[in-house]
C-alpha cells in the first residue's frame, strides 16, 4: 500500500512558476514509477508527466513539454513537478499517482493522491 500526498499548489500569474511535491508513505516508493495528472471540472483526467522508478525515463504531454519537469528523490520518497511559464489553461487539480511501469494511461496507476489545486490567472 502506498499513500500519496500532494502539496505546493496555489494561485500564480501567467508566466509564473510553481513546484508541486508528492510525498509517499511506504518503503517501496523507489520501486514505483510515478505520474502527474490534472483534471478540470467536466473533463477527463489528463496525463501531464511520468518518471520511471530509476529516473532514467521521463514522459511529458505535448502541452507541457519544455515548460514542466518531473523529478524524484527516492531517499525522500518524493516526486516533484516543476512548472514554469504557466498558462491559464494549466489551471486544474493536479494529482500524483504510482504504478509499476511509467505510462500515460490513468487507469494503469494503482495509487492516487487527493490532488492539489493550481490556478493560473491571466
Biopython code that builds the backbone (N, CA, C, O; Angstrom):
import numpy as np
from Bio.PDB.StructureBuilder import StructureBuilder

atoms = [
    (1, "UNK", "N", (0.834, -1.192, 0.000)),
    (1, "UNK", "CA", (0.000, 0.000, 0.000)),
    (1, "UNK", "C", (0.870, 1.243, 0.000)),
    (1, "UNK", "O", (1.847, 1.322, 0.746)),
    (2, "UNK", "N", (0.528, 2.197, -0.817)),
    (2, "UNK", "CA", (1.252, 3.471, -0.895)),
    (2, "UNK", "C", (0.248, 4.601, -0.719)),
    (2, "UNK", "O", (-0.781, 4.641, -1.394)),
    (3, "UNK", "N", (0.550, 5.500, 0.175)),
    (3, "UNK", "CA", (-0.280, 6.701, 0.341)),
    (3, "UNK", "C", (0.471, 7.903, -0.201)),
    (3, "UNK", "O", (1.656, 8.087, 0.081)),
    (4, "UNK", "N", (-0.217, 8.712, -0.971)),
    (4, "UNK", "CA", (0.394, 9.853, -1.647)),
    (4, "UNK", "C", (-0.273, 11.140, -1.199)),
    (4, "UNK", "O", (-1.496, 11.212, -1.087)),
    (5, "UNK", "N", (0.539, 12.153, -0.944)),
    (5, "UNK", "CA", (0.018, 13.452, -0.518)),
    (5, "UNK", "C", (0.697, 14.544, -1.326)),
    (5, "UNK", "O", (1.912, 14.727, -1.245)),
    (6, "UNK", "N", (-0.096, 15.267, -2.105)),
    (6, "UNK", "CA", (0.431, 16.372, -2.903)),
    (6, "UNK", "C", (0.444, 17.673, -2.103)),
    (6, "UNK", "O", (-0.347, 17.864, -1.180)),
    (7, "UNK", "N", (1.355, 18.554, -2.479)),
    (7, "UNK", "CA", (1.406, 19.889, -1.907)),
    (7, "UNK", "C", (2.053, 20.819, -2.917)),
    (7, "UNK", "O", (2.633, 20.381, -3.910)),
    (8, "UNK", "N", (1.941, 22.128, -2.639)),
    (8, "UNK", "CA", (2.606, 23.110, -3.482)),
    (8, "UNK", "C", (1.712, 23.836, -4.457)),
    (8, "UNK", "O", (2.167, 24.735, -5.163)),
    (9, "UNK", "N", (0.447, 23.462, -4.509)),
    (9, "UNK", "CA", (-0.449, 24.174, -5.403)),
    (9, "UNK", "C", (-0.755, 25.574, -4.888)),
    (9, "UNK", "O", (-0.406, 25.932, -3.763)),
    (10, "UNK", "N", (-1.410, 26.350, -5.729)),
    (10, "UNK", "CA", (-1.766, 27.710, -5.329)),
    (10, "UNK", "C", (-2.159, 28.549, -6.515)),
    (10, "UNK", "O", (-2.420, 28.044, -7.607)),
    (11, "UNK", "N", (-2.194, 29.850, -6.274)),
    (11, "UNK", "CA", (-2.565, 30.826, -7.301)),
    (11, "UNK", "C", (-1.305, 31.519, -7.799)),
    (11, "UNK", "O", (-0.491, 31.989, -7.003)),
    (12, "UNK", "N", (-1.146, 31.582, -9.112)),
    (12, "UNK", "CA", (0.032, 32.211, -9.694)),
    (12, "UNK", "C", (-0.389, 32.942, -10.974)),
    (12, "UNK", "O", (-1.352, 32.555, -11.637)),
    (13, "UNK", "N", (0.333, 33.982, -11.298)),
    (13, "UNK", "CA", (0.036, 34.716, -12.529)),
    (13, "UNK", "C", (0.615, 33.981, -13.737)),
    (13, "UNK", "O", (1.577, 33.221, -13.623)),
    (14, "UNK", "N", (0.012, 34.224, -14.875)),
    (14, "UNK", "CA", (0.524, 33.641, -16.106)),
    (14, "UNK", "C", (1.995, 34.012, -16.289)),
    (14, "UNK", "O", (2.391, 35.155, -16.061)),
    (15, "UNK", "N", (2.796, 33.034, -16.700)),
    (15, "UNK", "CA", (4.229, 33.237, -16.851)),
    (15, "UNK", "C", (5.025, 32.873, -15.621)),
    (15, "UNK", "O", (6.253, 32.794, -15.664)),
    (16, "UNK", "N", (4.326, 32.652, -14.524)),
    (16, "UNK", "CA", (4.994, 32.320, -13.274)),
    (16, "UNK", "C", (5.311, 30.836, -13.157)),
    (16, "UNK", "O", (5.120, 30.062, -14.095)),
    (17, "UNK", "N", (5.799, 30.464, -11.980)),
    (17, "UNK", "CA", (6.239, 29.086, -11.732)),
    (17, "UNK", "C", (5.666, 28.576, -10.422)),
    (17, "UNK", "O", (5.383, 29.340, -9.500)),
    (18, "UNK", "N", (5.505, 27.271, -10.369)),
    (18, "UNK", "CA", (5.151, 26.566, -9.143)),
    (18, "UNK", "C", (5.874, 25.232, -9.139)),
    (18, "UNK", "O", (6.174, 24.667, -10.191)),
    (19, "UNK", "N", (6.147, 24.739, -7.948)),
    (19, "UNK", "CA", (6.736, 23.400, -7.839)),
    (19, "UNK", "C", (5.837, 22.554, -6.947)),
    (19, "UNK", "O", (5.660, 22.856, -5.767)),
    (20, "UNK", "N", (5.284, 21.518, -7.502)),
    (20, "UNK", "CA", (4.455, 20.590, -6.763)),
    (20, "UNK", "C", (5.315, 19.466, -6.192)),
    (20, "UNK", "O", (6.296, 19.035, -6.798)),
    (21, "UNK", "N", (4.922, 19.015, -5.024)),
    (21, "UNK", "CA", (5.583, 17.880, -4.404)),
    (21, "UNK", "C", (4.544, 16.802, -4.108)),
    (21, "UNK", "O", (3.368, 17.089, -3.882)),
    (22, "UNK", "N", (5.000, 15.584, -4.116)),
    (22, "UNK", "CA", (4.131, 14.461, -3.769)),
    (22, "UNK", "C", (4.935, 13.523, -2.875)),
    (22, "UNK", "O", (5.866, 12.855, -3.325)),
    (23, "UNK", "N", (4.556, 13.489, -1.604)),
    (23, "UNK", "CA", (5.219, 12.623, -0.657)),
    (23, "UNK", "C", (4.514, 11.281, -0.561)),
    (23, "UNK", "O", (3.285, 11.209, -0.572)),
    (24, "UNK", "N", (5.299, 10.228, -0.468)),
    (24, "UNK", "CA", (4.746, 8.888, -0.427)),
    (24, "UNK", "C", (5.131, 8.171, 0.851)),
    (24, "UNK", "O", (6.252, 8.304, 1.341)),
    (25, "UNK", "N", (4.198, 7.418, 1.378)),
    (25, "UNK", "CA", (4.492, 6.565, 2.524)),
    (25, "UNK", "C", (4.950, 5.213, 2.015)),
    (25, "UNK", "O", (4.739, 4.883, 0.848)),
    (26, "UNK", "N", (5.574, 4.432, 2.877)),
    (26, "UNK", "CA", (5.961, 3.087, 2.484)),
    (26, "UNK", "C", (7.397, 2.996, 2.019)),
    (26, "UNK", "O", (7.955, 3.962, 1.499)),
    (27, "UNK", "N", (7.993, 1.832, 2.208)),
    (27, "UNK", "CA", (9.392, 1.618, 1.890)),
    (27, "UNK", "C", (9.624, 1.294, 0.434)),
    (27, "UNK", "O", (10.769, 1.270, -0.018)),
    (28, "UNK", "N", (8.546, 1.041, -0.321)),
    (28, "UNK", "CA", (8.707, 0.568, -1.691)),
    (28, "UNK", "C", (8.558, 1.674, -2.720)),
    (28, "UNK", "O", (8.397, 1.396, -3.908)),
    (29, "UNK", "N", (8.610, 2.923, -2.279)),
    (29, "UNK", "CA", (8.429, 4.041, -3.202)),
    (29, "UNK", "C", (9.382, 3.936, -4.381)),
    (29, "UNK", "O", (8.986, 4.169, -5.523)),
    (30, "UNK", "N", (10.633, 3.587, -4.114)),
    (30, "UNK", "CA", (11.643, 3.581, -5.171)),
    (30, "UNK", "C", (11.363, 2.543, -6.253)),
    (30, "UNK", "O", (11.962, 2.604, -7.327)),
    (31, "UNK", "N", (10.480, 1.607, -6.000)),
    (31, "UNK", "CA", (10.175, 0.588, -6.993)),
    (31, "UNK", "C", (9.007, 0.966, -7.895)),
    (31, "UNK", "O", (8.676, 0.226, -8.821)),
    (32, "UNK", "N", (8.384, 2.100, -7.636)),
    (32, "UNK", "CA", (7.232, 2.535, -8.423)),
    (32, "UNK", "C", (7.612, 3.622, -9.419)),
    (32, "UNK", "O", (8.434, 4.495, -9.139)),
    (33, "UNK", "N", (6.998, 3.543, -10.572)),
    (33, "UNK", "CA", (7.011, 4.676, -11.482)),
    (33, "UNK", "C", (5.944, 5.659, -10.997)),
    (33, "UNK", "O", (4.930, 5.254, -10.429)),
    (34, "UNK", "N", (6.177, 6.929, -11.220)),
    (34, "UNK", "CA", (5.278, 7.962, -10.716)),
    (34, "UNK", "C", (4.792, 8.847, -11.853)),
    (34, "UNK", "O", (5.508, 9.106, -12.821)),
    (35, "UNK", "N", (3.567, 9.296, -11.707)),
    (35, "UNK", "CA", (2.998, 10.166, -12.734)),
    (35, "UNK", "C", (2.280, 11.342, -12.127)),
    (35, "UNK", "O", (1.858, 11.306, -10.971)),
    (36, "UNK", "N", (2.148, 12.381, -12.916)),
    (36, "UNK", "CA", (1.320, 13.543, -12.570)),
    (36, "UNK", "C", (0.207, 13.645, -13.613)),
    (36, "UNK", "O", (0.432, 13.504, -14.815)),
    (37, "UNK", "N", (-0.979, 13.890, -13.116)),
    (37, "UNK", "CA", (-2.145, 14.090, -13.960)),
    (37, "UNK", "C", (-2.859, 15.348, -13.507)),
    (37, "UNK", "O", (-2.594, 15.861, -12.420)),
    (38, "UNK", "N", (-3.762, 15.846, -14.334)),
    (38, "UNK", "CA", (-4.554, 17.002, -13.937)),
    (38, "UNK", "C", (-5.973, 16.852, -14.463)),
    (38, "UNK", "O", (-6.237, 16.141, -15.432)),
    (39, "UNK", "N", (-6.869, 17.549, -13.787)),
    (39, "UNK", "CA", (-8.281, 17.438, -14.148)),
    (39, "UNK", "C", (-8.994, 18.748, -13.871)),
    (39, "UNK", "O", (-8.778, 19.388, -12.842)),
    (40, "UNK", "N", (-9.848, 19.132, -14.807)),
    (40, "UNK", "CA", (-10.720, 20.285, -14.632)),
    (40, "UNK", "C", (-12.158, 19.792, -14.640)),
    (40, "UNK", "O", (-12.445, 18.719, -15.171)),
    (41, "UNK", "N", (-13.067, 20.570, -14.053)),
    (41, "UNK", "CA", (-14.464, 20.122, -13.962)),
    (41, "UNK", "C", (-15.053, 19.770, -15.323)),
    (41, "UNK", "O", (-14.932, 20.528, -16.285)),
    (42, "UNK", "N", (-15.685, 18.619, -15.381)),
    (42, "UNK", "CA", (-16.354, 18.189, -16.602)),
    (42, "UNK", "C", (-15.443, 17.545, -17.622)),
    (42, "UNK", "O", (-15.892, 17.154, -18.699)),
    (43, "UNK", "N", (-14.162, 17.431, -17.292)),
    (43, "UNK", "CA", (-13.217, 16.822, -18.237)),
    (43, "UNK", "C", (-12.575, 15.591, -17.622)),
    (43, "UNK", "O", (-12.542, 15.432, -16.402)),
    (44, "UNK", "N", (-12.068, 14.724, -18.486)),
    (44, "UNK", "CA", (-11.376, 13.542, -18.011)),
    (44, "UNK", "C", (-9.999, 13.910, -17.473)),
    (44, "UNK", "O", (-9.417, 14.938, -17.820)),
    (45, "UNK", "N", (-9.501, 13.022, -16.607)),
    (45, "UNK", "CA", (-8.172, 13.237, -16.065)),
    (45, "UNK", "C", (-7.146, 13.148, -17.200)),
    (45, "UNK", "O", (-7.193, 12.244, -18.035)),
    (46, "UNK", "N", (-6.225, 14.103, -17.206)),
    (46, "UNK", "CA", (-5.284, 14.259, -18.317)),
    (46, "UNK", "C", (-3.858, 13.982, -17.846)),
    (46, "UNK", "O", (-3.433, 14.472, -16.799)),
    (47, "UNK", "N", (-3.128, 13.197, -18.626)),
    (47, "UNK", "CA", (-1.732, 12.925, -18.326)),
    (47, "UNK", "C", (-0.902, 14.193, -18.456)),
    (47, "UNK", "O", (-1.096, 14.979, -19.383)),
    (48, "UNK", "N", (0.022, 14.387, -17.522)),
    (48, "UNK", "CA", (0.930, 15.527, -17.567)),
    (48, "UNK", "C", (2.380, 15.069, -17.739)),
    (48, "UNK", "O", (3.064, 15.494, -18.670)),
    (49, "UNK", "N", (2.843, 14.197, -16.834)),
    (49, "UNK", "CA", (4.234, 13.754, -16.875)),
    (49, "UNK", "C", (4.363, 12.462, -16.085)),
    (49, "UNK", "O", (3.544, 12.160, -15.217)),
    (50, "UNK", "N", (5.414, 11.701, -16.405)),
    (50, "UNK", "CA", (5.686, 10.470, -15.675)),
    (50, "UNK", "C", (7.183, 10.243, -15.627)),
    (50, "UNK", "O", (7.928, 10.732, -16.477)),
    (51, "UNK", "N", (7.616, 9.493, -14.621)),
    (51, "UNK", "CA", (9.027, 9.188, -14.451)),
    (51, "UNK", "C", (9.170, 7.752, -13.990)),
    (51, "UNK", "O", (8.412, 7.286, -13.139)),
    (52, "UNK", "N", (10.139, 7.052, -14.551)),
    (52, "UNK", "CA", (10.388, 5.685, -14.169)),
    (52, "UNK", "C", (10.969, 5.583, -12.773)),
    (52, "UNK", "O", (11.398, 6.581, -12.194)),
    (53, "UNK", "N", (10.983, 4.378, -12.238)),
    (53, "UNK", "CA", (11.458, 4.174, -10.874)),
    (53, "UNK", "C", (12.936, 4.522, -10.743)),
    (53, "UNK", "O", (13.397, 4.901, -9.666)),
    (54, "UNK", "N", (13.687, 4.390, -11.855)),
    (54, "UNK", "CA", (15.133, 4.601, -11.815)),
    (54, "UNK", "C", (15.553, 5.953, -12.358)),
    (54, "UNK", "O", (16.734, 6.148, -12.644)),
    (55, "UNK", "N", (14.636, 6.889, -12.510)),
    (55, "UNK", "CA", (14.889, 8.237, -13.018)),
    (55, "UNK", "C", (15.265, 8.249, -14.501)),
    (55, "UNK", "O", (15.341, 9.319, -15.105)),
    (56, "UNK", "N", (15.499, 7.089, -15.090)),
    (56, "UNK", "CA", (16.078, 7.062, -16.432)),
    (56, "UNK", "C", (15.111, 7.512, -17.509)),
    (56, "UNK", "O", (15.532, 8.048, -18.534)),
    (57, "UNK", "N", (13.841, 7.305, -17.297)),
    (57, "UNK", "CA", (12.859, 7.621, -18.324)),
    (57, "UNK", "C", (11.854, 8.642, -17.809)),
    (57, "UNK", "O", (11.314, 8.518, -16.709)),
    (58, "UNK", "N", (11.622, 9.644, -18.629)),
    (58, "UNK", "CA", (10.595, 10.635, -18.323)),
    (58, "UNK", "C", (9.715, 10.836, -19.548)),
    (58, "UNK", "O", (10.161, 10.685, -20.685)),
    (59, "UNK", "N", (8.476, 11.175, -19.300)),
    (59, "UNK", "CA", (7.499, 11.353, -20.369)),
    (59, "UNK", "C", (6.678, 12.601, -20.066)),
    (59, "UNK", "O", (6.379, 12.905, -18.911)),
    (60, "UNK", "N", (6.323, 13.309, -21.125)),
    (60, "UNK", "CA", (5.559, 14.545, -20.947)),
    (60, "UNK", "C", (4.438, 14.635, -21.984)),
    (60, "UNK", "O", (4.573, 14.173, -23.117)),
    (61, "UNK", "N", (3.355, 15.227, -21.570)),
    (61, "UNK", "CA", (2.318, 15.593, -22.531)),
    (61, "UNK", "C", (2.856, 16.707, -23.415)),
    (61, "UNK", "O", (3.645, 17.540, -22.967)),
    (62, "UNK", "N", (2.435, 16.720, -24.652)),
    (62, "UNK", "CA", (2.913, 17.747, -25.583)),
    (62, "UNK", "C", (2.614, 19.146, -25.063)),
    (62, "UNK", "O", (3.379, 20.081, -25.303)),
    (63, "UNK", "N", (1.509, 19.286, -24.358)),
    (63, "UNK", "CA", (1.076, 20.603, -23.892)),
    (63, "UNK", "C", (1.986, 21.192, -22.819)),
    (63, "UNK", "O", (1.941, 22.396, -22.569)),
    (64, "UNK", "N", (2.813, 20.360, -22.182)),
    (64, "UNK", "CA", (3.670, 20.869, -21.115)),
    (64, "UNK", "C", (5.154, 20.679, -21.422)),
    (64, "UNK", "O", (6.009, 21.133, -20.662)),
    (65, "UNK", "N", (5.456, 20.015, -22.525)),
    (65, "UNK", "CA", (6.849, 19.726, -22.857)),
    (65, "UNK", "C", (7.636, 21.027, -23.001)),
    (65, "UNK", "O", (7.198, 21.961, -23.674)),
    (66, "UNK", "N", (8.801, 21.074, -22.361)),
    (66, "UNK", "CA", (9.621, 22.269, -22.408)),
    (66, "UNK", "C", (9.302, 23.278, -21.314)),
    (66, "UNK", "O", (10.072, 24.211, -21.085)),
    (67, "UNK", "N", (8.168, 23.095, -20.634)),
    (67, "UNK", "CA", (7.778, 24.008, -19.557)),
    (67, "UNK", "C", (7.771, 23.317, -18.193)),
    (67, "UNK", "O", (8.103, 23.937, -17.183)),
    (68, "UNK", "N", (7.401, 22.055, -18.161)),
    (68, "UNK", "CA", (7.330, 21.303, -16.914)),
    (68, "UNK", "C", (8.471, 20.291, -16.847)),
    (68, "UNK", "O", (8.963, 19.826, -17.875)),
    (69, "UNK", "N", (8.883, 19.960, -15.629)),
    (69, "UNK", "CA", (9.915, 18.951, -15.422)),
    (69, "UNK", "C", (9.549, 18.084, -14.228)),
    (69, "UNK", "O", (9.258, 18.587, -13.143)),
    (70, "UNK", "N", (9.567, 16.797, -14.441)),
    (70, "UNK", "CA", (9.287, 15.845, -13.363)),
    (70, "UNK", "C", (10.611, 15.297, -12.849)),
    (70, "UNK", "O", (11.535, 15.051, -13.625)),
    (71, "UNK", "N", (10.696, 15.110, -11.549)),
    (71, "UNK", "CA", (11.892, 14.549, -10.943)),
    (71, "UNK", "C", (11.475, 13.804, -9.686)),
    (71, "UNK", "O", (10.338, 13.919, -9.228)),
    (72, "UNK", "N", (12.404, 13.045, -9.140)),
    (72, "UNK", "CA", (12.094, 12.311, -7.928)),
    (72, "UNK", "C", (13.329, 12.191, -7.060)),
    (72, "UNK", "O", (14.459, 12.205, -7.548)),
    (73, "UNK", "N", (13.095, 12.072, -5.768)),
    (73, "UNK", "CA", (14.154, 11.847, -4.789)),
    (73, "UNK", "C", (13.728, 10.620, -3.991)),
    (73, "UNK", "O", (12.909, 10.717, -3.077)),
    (74, "UNK", "N", (14.284, 9.480, -4.338)),
    (74, "UNK", "CA", (13.861, 8.242, -3.682)),
    (74, "UNK", "C", (14.248, 8.199, -2.205)),
    (74, "UNK", "O", (13.602, 7.523, -1.404)),
    (75, "UNK", "N", (15.298, 8.921, -1.857)),
    (75, "UNK", "CA", (15.692, 8.971, -0.442)),
    (75, "UNK", "C", (14.652, 9.701, 0.395)),
    (75, "UNK", "O", (14.505, 9.435, 1.588)),
    (76, "UNK", "N", (13.934, 10.621, -0.235)),
    (76, "UNK", "CA", (12.906, 11.392, 0.465)),
    (76, "UNK", "C", (11.497, 10.906, 0.145)),
    (76, "UNK", "O", (10.517, 11.497, 0.599)),
    (77, "UNK", "N", (11.393, 9.840, -0.631)),
    (77, "UNK", "CA", (10.072, 9.320, -1.017)),
    (77, "UNK", "C", (9.194, 10.406, -1.629)),
    (77, "UNK", "O", (8.010, 10.512, -1.310)),
    (78, "UNK", "N", (9.775, 11.200, -2.497)),
    (78, "UNK", "CA", (9.058, 12.365, -3.035)),
    (78, "UNK", "C", (9.266, 12.484, -4.541)),
    (78, "UNK", "O", (10.363, 12.263, -5.055)),
    (79, "UNK", "N", (8.200, 12.835, -5.225)),
    (79, "UNK", "CA", (8.275, 13.166, -6.637)),
    (79, "UNK", "C", (7.845, 14.624, -6.796)),
    (79, "UNK", "O", (6.972, 15.108, -6.075)),
    (80, "UNK", "N", (8.464, 15.308, -7.738)),
    (80, "UNK", "CA", (8.229, 16.735, -7.923)),
    (80, "UNK", "C", (7.735, 17.022, -9.340)),
    (80, "UNK", "O", (7.964, 16.254, -10.276)),
    (81, "UNK", "N", (7.059, 18.141, -9.456)),
    (81, "UNK", "CA", (6.698, 18.649, -10.772)),
    (81, "UNK", "C", (6.992, 20.137, -10.775)),
    (81, "UNK", "O", (6.251, 20.927, -10.190)),
    (82, "UNK", "N", (8.077, 20.513, -11.437)),
    (82, "UNK", "CA", (8.420, 21.919, -11.594)),
    (82, "UNK", "C", (7.663, 22.451, -12.797)),
    (82, "UNK", "O", (7.792, 21.929, -13.905)),
    (83, "UNK", "N", (6.870, 23.496, -12.572)),
    (83, "UNK", "CA", (6.038, 24.055, -13.628)),
    (83, "UNK", "C", (6.458, 25.499, -13.876)),
    (83, "UNK", "O", (6.332, 26.354, -13.000)),
    (84, "UNK", "N", (6.951, 25.755, -15.060)),
    (84, "UNK", "CA", (7.392, 27.084, -15.464)),
    (84, "UNK", "C", (6.534, 27.622, -16.600)),
    (84, "UNK", "O", (5.815, 26.871, -17.259)),
    (85, "UNK", "N", (6.615, 28.902, -16.817)),
    (85, "UNK", "CA", (5.866, 29.554, -17.910)),
    (85, "UNK", "C", (4.406, 29.125, -17.896)),
    (85, "UNK", "O", (3.846, 28.736, -18.921)),
    (86, "UNK", "N", (3.813, 29.202, -16.739)),
    (86, "UNK", "CA", (2.444, 28.716, -16.582)),
    (86, "UNK", "C", (1.458, 29.552, -17.391)),
    (86, "UNK", "O", (1.619, 30.760, -17.562)),
    (87, "UNK", "N", (0.435, 28.861, -17.880)),
    (87, "UNK", "CA", (-0.607, 29.475, -18.687)),
    (87, "UNK", "C", (-1.962, 29.276, -17.994)),
    (87, "UNK", "O", (-2.118, 28.342, -17.208)),
    (88, "UNK", "N", (-2.927, 30.129, -18.275)),
    (88, "UNK", "CA", (-4.260, 29.933, -17.672)),
    (88, "UNK", "C", (-4.829, 28.541, -17.949)),
    (88, "UNK", "O", (-5.542, 27.990, -17.111)),
    (89, "UNK", "N", (-4.526, 27.978, -19.096)),
    (89, "UNK", "CA", (-5.038, 26.640, -19.416)),
    (89, "UNK", "C", (-4.386, 25.519, -18.606)),
    (89, "UNK", "O", (-4.800, 24.364, -18.698)),
    (90, "UNK", "N", (-3.365, 25.859, -17.811)),
    (90, "UNK", "CA", (-2.780, 24.878, -16.893)),
    (90, "UNK", "C", (-3.584, 24.775, -15.598)),
    (90, "UNK", "O", (-3.313, 23.908, -14.767)),
    (91, "UNK", "N", (-4.561, 25.644, -15.424)),
    (91, "UNK", "CA", (-5.391, 25.619, -14.229)),
    (91, "UNK", "C", (-6.131, 24.286, -14.131)),
    (91, "UNK", "O", (-6.829, 23.881, -15.060)),
    (92, "UNK", "N", (-5.966, 23.609, -12.989)),
    (92, "UNK", "CA", (-6.560, 22.293, -12.787)),
    (92, "UNK", "C", (-6.231, 21.813, -11.384)),
    (92, "UNK", "O", (-5.440, 22.427, -10.669)),
    (93, "UNK", "N", (-6.848, 20.716, -11.009)),
    (93, "UNK", "CA", (-6.395, 19.967, -9.832)),
    (93, "UNK", "C", (-5.343, 18.976, -10.326)),
    (93, "UNK", "O", (-5.573, 18.217, -11.268)),
    (94, "UNK", "N", (-4.206, 18.999, -9.682)),
    (94, "UNK", "CA", (-3.092, 18.140, -10.068)),
    (94, "UNK", "C", (-2.989, 16.969, -9.097)),
    (94, "UNK", "O", (-3.027, 17.142, -7.879)),
    (95, "UNK", "N", (-2.859, 15.775, -9.668)),
    (95, "UNK", "CA", (-2.770, 14.554, -8.885)),
    (95, "UNK", "C", (-1.468, 13.825, -9.180)),
    (95, "UNK", "O", (-1.006, 13.796, -10.321)),
    (96, "UNK", "N", (-0.882, 13.241, -8.148)),
    (96, "UNK", "CA", (0.221, 12.316, -8.402)),
    (96, "UNK", "C", (-0.303, 10.900, -8.239)),
    (96, "UNK", "O", (-1.298, 10.665, -7.552)),
    (97, "UNK", "N", (0.382, 9.961, -8.879)),
    (97, "UNK", "CA", (-0.067, 8.586, -8.884)),
    (97, "UNK", "C", (1.128, 7.656, -9.035)),
    (97, "UNK", "O", (2.182, 8.043, -9.540)),
    (98, "UNK", "N", (0.939, 6.425, -8.585)),
    (98, "UNK", "CA", (2.013, 5.435, -8.618)),
    (98, "UNK", "C", (1.582, 4.202, -9.394)),
    (98, "UNK", "O", (0.428, 3.777, -9.336)),
    (99, "UNK", "N", (2.543, 3.636, -10.127)),
    (99, "UNK", "CA", (2.287, 2.427, -10.905)),
    (99, "UNK", "C", (3.578, 1.628, -11.032)),
    (99, "UNK", "O", (4.629, 2.035, -10.537)),
    (100, "UNK", "N", (3.483, 0.501, -11.693)),
    (100, "UNK", "CA", (4.669, -0.346, -11.827)),
    (100, "UNK", "C", (5.601, 0.182, -12.922)),
    (100, "UNK", "O", (6.813, 0.279, -12.729)),
    (101, "UNK", "N", (5.012, 0.520, -14.073)),
    (101, "UNK", "CA", (5.827, 0.994, -15.188)),
    (101, "UNK", "C", (5.220, 2.291, -15.712)),
    (101, "UNK", "O", (4.004, 2.391, -15.874)),
    (102, "UNK", "N", (6.054, 3.267, -15.972)),
    (102, "UNK", "CA", (5.565, 4.580, -16.374)),
    (102, "UNK", "C", (4.672, 4.479, -17.605)),
    (102, "UNK", "O", (5.015, 3.818, -18.585)),
    (103, "UNK", "N", (3.537, 5.135, -17.539)),
    (103, "UNK", "CA", (2.562, 5.097, -18.613)),
    (103, "UNK", "C", (1.757, 6.389, -18.601)),
    (103, "UNK", "O", (1.688, 7.081, -17.585)),
    (104, "UNK", "N", (1.155, 6.705, -19.728)),
    (104, "UNK", "CA", (0.328, 7.907, -19.809)),
    (104, "UNK", "C", (-1.131, 7.592, -19.505)),
    (104, "UNK", "O", (-1.963, 8.499, -19.502)),
    (105, "UNK", "N", (-1.456, 6.344, -19.251)),
    (105, "UNK", "CA", (-2.837, 5.901, -19.075)),
    (105, "UNK", "C", (-3.231, 5.948, -17.609)),
    (105, "UNK", "O", (-2.667, 5.203, -16.808)),
    (106, "UNK", "N", (-4.178, 6.794, -17.229)),
    (106, "UNK", "CA", (-4.543, 6.917, -15.816)),
    (106, "UNK", "C", (-5.011, 5.597, -15.193)),
    (106, "UNK", "O", (-4.728, 5.328, -14.025)),
    (107, "UNK", "N", (-5.724, 4.777, -15.970)),
    (107, "UNK", "CA", (-6.259, 3.538, -15.436)),
    (107, "UNK", "C", (-5.217, 2.521, -15.044)),
    (107, "UNK", "O", (-5.532, 1.528, -14.387)),
    (108, "UNK", "N", (-3.969, 2.753, -15.438)),
    (108, "UNK", "CA", (-2.900, 1.804, -15.104)),
    (108, "UNK", "C", (-2.148, 2.203, -13.840)),
    (108, "UNK", "O", (-1.167, 1.562, -13.466)),
    (109, "UNK", "N", (-2.606, 3.254, -13.191)),
    (109, "UNK", "CA", (-1.989, 3.666, -11.925)),
    (109, "UNK", "C", (-2.792, 3.088, -10.759)),
    (109, "UNK", "O", (-4.023, 3.084, -10.766)),
    (110, "UNK", "N", (-2.060, 2.603, -9.767)),
    (110, "UNK", "CA", (-2.708, 1.909, -8.657)),
    (110, "UNK", "C", (-3.084, 2.843, -7.514)),
    (110, "UNK", "O", (-4.132, 2.680, -6.890)),
    (111, "UNK", "N", (-2.240, 3.806, -7.249)),
    (111, "UNK", "CA", (-2.419, 4.664, -6.089)),
    (111, "UNK", "C", (-2.468, 6.122, -6.526)),
    (111, "UNK", "O", (-1.750, 6.538, -7.436)),
    (112, "UNK", "N", (-3.330, 6.892, -5.861)),
    (112, "UNK", "CA", (-3.545, 8.290, -6.197)),
    (112, "UNK", "C", (-3.538, 9.145, -4.943)),
    (112, "UNK", "O", (-3.963, 8.713, -3.872)),
    (113, "UNK", "N", (-3.052, 10.355, -5.097)),
    (113, "UNK", "CA", (-3.178, 11.337, -4.043)),
    (113, "UNK", "C", (-4.525, 12.028, -4.111)),
    (113, "UNK", "O", (-5.362, 11.711, -4.956)),
    (114, "UNK", "N", (-4.723, 12.973, -3.212)),
    (114, "UNK", "CA", (-6.013, 13.660, -3.124)),
    (114, "UNK", "C", (-6.087, 14.873, -4.038)),
    (114, "UNK", "O", (-7.168, 15.421, -4.257)),
    (115, "UNK", "N", (-4.974, 15.286, -4.560)),
    (115, "UNK", "CA", (-4.935, 16.397, -5.500)),
    (115, "UNK", "C", (-4.610, 17.720, -4.844)),
    (115, "UNK", "O", (-4.864, 17.921, -3.657)),
    (116, "UNK", "N", (-4.046, 18.620, -5.631)),
    (116, "UNK", "CA", (-3.764, 19.978, -5.184)),
    (116, "UNK", "C", (-4.158, 20.941, -6.301)),
    (116, "UNK", "O", (-3.876, 20.698, -7.474)),
    (117, "UNK", "N", (-4.811, 22.030, -5.922)),
    (117, "UNK", "CA", (-5.337, 22.972, -6.911)),
    (117, "UNK", "C", (-4.248, 23.917, -7.393)),
    (117, "UNK", "O", (-3.513, 24.499, -6.595)),
    (118, "UNK", "N", (-4.156, 24.059, -8.692)),
    (118, "UNK", "CA", (-3.284, 25.049, -9.315)),
    (118, "UNK", "C", (-4.173, 25.984, -10.132)),
    (118, "UNK", "O", (-4.931, 25.546, -10.998)),
    (119, "UNK", "N", (-4.064, 27.274, -9.840)),
    (119, "UNK", "CA", (-4.842, 28.267, -10.568)),
    (119, "UNK", "C", (-3.899, 29.298, -11.160)),
    (119, "UNK", "O", (-3.106, 29.908, -10.443)),
    (120, "UNK", "N", (-3.988, 29.491, -12.471)),
    (120, "UNK", "CA", (-3.125, 30.441, -13.167)),
    (120, "UNK", "C", (-4.008, 31.567, -13.684)),
    (120, "UNK", "O", (-4.904, 31.347, -14.499)),
    (121, "UNK", "N", (-3.745, 32.762, -13.205)),
    (121, "UNK", "CA", (-4.552, 33.917, -13.615)),
    (121, "UNK", "C", (-3.904, 34.613, -14.808)),
    (121, "UNK", "O", (-2.682, 34.633, -14.952)),
    (122, "UNK", "N", (-4.746, 35.174, -15.646)),
    (122, "UNK", "CA", (-4.242, 35.849, -16.856)),
    (122, "UNK", "C", (-3.934, 37.305, -16.587)),
    (122, "UNK", "O", (-3.502, 38.022, -17.489)),
]
sb = StructureBuilder()
sb.init_structure("model")
sb.init_model(0)
sb.init_chain("A")
sb.init_seg("    ")
for serial, (resi, resn, name, xyz) in enumerate(atoms, 1):
    if name == "N":
        sb.init_residue(resn, " ", resi, " ")
    sb.init_atom(name, np.array(xyz, "f"), 0.0, 1.0, " ", f" {name:<3s}", serial, name[0])
structure = sb.get_structure()
